[in-house]
Amino acid sequence: MSRTQIARAARTFVEAHAPFADTGVFLLWSPHGAEIWYWDKAQIAAAAGAAPLKVSGPESLFREPGEGWRILACVEGYEAQYWEHGGLVASTWRRQAFAPQQWAAFVLGVEGSVYEPPEAPPTATHLRLLTQARWRRRQIKPPPTWQGAETIAVSVALCAAGLASFFMGQALHYENNARAHAREAAVIEASIASDPALRRARERTQLLADFSNASADGDVIAAAADALTVLKTFGVAAESWRADQAGFRATLNVSMTDIPLREVVAALEATPLLCGVEPNLSSRESALELTASLERAGGQCHGERGG
């Protein structure tokens, strides 16, 4: 069965088999399904008298779980228990220590036990008391009532209304800030437009920003200067050249056999800003084209071709 079906079956069983006129009950999840604990609320109230008394649950719930047969020493009396696969299957309490006949009667009351019971009553075990949190997590809660559902609905509605009010207030706050900033920006724009010195400063600032953006991925001028210096070192003059963010390209009025091509390519690769140098035949005789990419920050070669 599903957990919902187990909970419904346990509640139905409780209503059909309550042993007292005024029955207290705990429903707990168990590896076998559900545990049902009954007690006589009227008897407990009479024993308490005028003193206020709150029942937290049977003492068995405040002890460590076990496996197999055992006897627990309670705060008052003794309790025989049989555990199977992590769940309490049977238990019985006596005010005095269990006699062999009482133990045998308890064992005979447990049918189909997996573990072989000891013939004599085992020695009583003393275990520390646990907190309620250890078994409260296993509690099967009562089904929600219409009153509970109405309370939940009202709570959700109040939370939603509170959140809506909060976000609406935040939106109005941000809108007012945006309007104030727009007014301040308009005043600044008007002041700049009416002052020639401020206009020139803005134009120069924009020019510097454009230059910074253009050279952010590599220093084109420095790369071209390095390339031309290398060519001059080998006695080669560029007939034409071009350098931009895409890289460096030059047309040389020499053939591949007129210059030490490998040394030229290695020297260009050794410059700090050039990479991916490639020599290519030109469409004209006795002409050679050299192309190279610009090296970006982090050593990345922009436009580098895979081998």
N, C-alpha and C positions, 0 to 999 in steps of 0.2 A: 504494500500500500504506500501511497505518497504520504508525506508528512501531514498534509491537510487532512487526509482520510484517517490517519492514526489519531490526530488530535480530536476529530469529531467522534471517532469510536470511543476514545477514552472518556470524553465528556458524557456520552450516552451511557457508558458503563457506570460512571459515577452516579448519575441520576437514578439508574435502575437498581443499584446495589448499595446505596448509602446505608451503613449499619446503625446509624444513630438518628434520633429525632432532630438533633441540631448537630450536623456533621461538619467538621472542618476537613479540608482536603487540600493536598498538593498534587499537582500533575507535573511530572518531569519526563523529559526525553530519556530514553534508554537504548542501548544497543539492540535490545530485543523488541523495541517499540515504545512502550510508555510504562512509567512507574506511577502507581496510585497509592497515596498515603492518606489514611483516614484517622481522625481522632474525634473524641466526644467533647464538643465545645462546652456543653452544659456542665460536664464533670470538671473540666479545667476551670471554668468560671466559679463553680462552687468551691473548689480547692483554693482558689486565689482569694476568695472572700471580697472584702472591700478594696483590697490592694489592686492597683492597675496592673494588668498583665498582658503582654503582647507575645503571642506564640510565633516563634521564628521558624519552626519546623521540627520534625523528629530528630532525635540525637544522632541517628544513623547517618543522616545527611552531612553531619559535621565531622565525619571520620574519613580517613583515606580509603579509597576503594581497594578491593582485593580480588582474589581469584581462588575458587575452590571453597573448602569448608574452613570455618574459623569461629572462634568465640571472642567477642569484644567485652572488655571491662568498661561499663558505662559509668557515668557520674553516680548513678544508683542502679545496682543490679548488673545483669549480664545479658548479652544478646548473642544468640547463635545465628550465623549467617551462611548462606551458600551463594557464591558468585560464579557466574559462567560467562566467558567471553566479554568481560568488562561490565556486566550488568548484574544487579542484585536480583536473584531469583526467589529466595525465600529467607525469612528471618523470624525469630521468635524470642521473646524476652522473659526472663525469670528474675525474681528478686534475689534469690540465692544462686550460688554456683550450680551448674547443671550436674544432676546425678546421671549415672549411666543410663537409667531407664528413660529419663527426660531427653537425653541426647539421642537415644535410639528412636524415640517417638518422633523427634524432629527429622531425623534422617529418613524414616519411613514415609513422612509426609511429602518428601521431595521425589517426584517421579521422573524417571529418565535422566538422571544426573550423568554428566559426562565424567566427572571425577569420582574416584572410589572414596567413600567416606571412611574416616578412621573409626575403629570399633569403640574406642574410649573417647570421652569428651577431650578435645585438645586444650592445651593451656590457654587461659584467657590472655588476650593481647591488649596492651595499653597503647593507645594511639592518641596523638595530640588532636585538639579540636581545630577545625578549619574555619575559615571565614565564610560568610553567606555567599560571597561572590563566586565560590567554587561551584555551587550548585544552582545559584540564581540564573546563570547562563543557560541551564538546562530546563528551566521552568517553561511549561506550556501555558501561555497566557490565556486568560478567558477571551471568548470571542467578542469582537467589538459590538457595542450596542448603538442604537440610534442616537442616544445622548452623546456617546463617545464620538460617533461619526460627526454629529453636529458641532461638537467642541473642536474636532480636528479641522472641519471645514471653516469654522469661524477663525481659528488660529491661522490657517493658510491664507484666508482672505485678508486678515489684519496684516500678516507679513507682506503679502503682495501689495497691499495699499501703502504700507510703510516704504517698501522698496520703490514703488512708483513715485511716491512723494519725494524720496531722496534723489532719485535720478532726475526728476523734473526740476528740483531745486538746483542740482548740479548743472543741468542744461541751461537754465536761466543764468546761472552764475557765469558759465563759460561764454554764453552769448553776450552778456554785458561786458565781459573782459574783451571779447573780440571787437565789439563796437568801440570801446575806449581805445584799443590799439589802432583801429582803423582811423579814428579821429587824430590820434597822435601822428600816424604815418602821413596823413594828409597835410598836417601842419608842417612836418619836416620837408615834404615834397615841395610845398609852396615856398618855404624858406630857401631851398636849394635853387629852385627855378628863378628866384628874384636876385640871386647873388652870383655874379660871374665867376668869382674865385671858387665858390663851392661847386659850380658846374664843371670848371676845369679839373678840379680835384676828383670829381666823380669820373670824368672821362679818362683821366690817367689811371685811376684805380681800376676801371673796367679794362683798360688796355693791359695793365699788369696781370689782371686775372685771366684775360684771354691768353696771354703769353705763357702764364703758368700752366694753364690747362693744355696748351699745345705742346709744351715740353715735359708734361708730367710723365709720359711713358718713355722718354729718352731724349738726350740732348742731340738734336739733329745736326746743329752747326758743328759741335765738337766731333761728332762721328765723321762728318764730311772732311773736316780738317785732318783728322787722323788718317783717313783713307788717302787723301791727296799727298800727305807727307810720306806715307809708305811708298806710293808710286814714284814720287820724286827721288826717294832713296835708291830705287832700282833704275833710275834714269828713264822713267816712262812718264809721258805727259798724257793727260786725259784730253781727248778731242772734244768730248762733251761729258757732262755729269749732272746728276740730279740726286738730291737728298730730301727726304720727307719722312713722315711717320711710317710709311710702308718700307723704308729701307734706303740703301745707297745703290745707285746704278751709274756705271761709267763706261764710255766707249773709248777704247785705246787703239791708236793707229799703229798696231804691231800685230804680228801673228803669234801663235802659241809657241813657235820655235825660236822667236827673237828674244824672249825673256825667260829667266828661270821661274817658270810658272808656279811650281810647287812652293818655292821660297816666298814668292809674292803672296800666294794664298795663305801660307802659314803666318806671315807677318801681319796680314790683315786680320786674321783670326785672333792674333795675339793682342790686338788693340782692345781697350776696355769696353768699347761700345759697339763693335761689329762682330757678327757671328753668321754662320751659315753662308760663307763666301762660296760662290760658284762661278767658274769661268765658262763662257759659252761662245761658240763661233758666231761671228756677225754675218749679216747678209752680204757685206762687202768683203772683198779680198784684202788681206793684210790688215784686218781689223778684229778686235777681240772685245767682248762685252763681259764686264764683271758685275755681279749682283751680290749684295749682302743685306742681311737683316739687322735691325737694331736690337741690342740686348736690353731687356727690361730689368726692373728691380727684382732681385731674387735669382738672377741668372737665367731667366726665361728668355729664349730667343724668339722674338716675335716673327711669325711667318716661317719658322724653321720647318723644313720638310723632313719627313721620316725617311729612313734608309730602306 
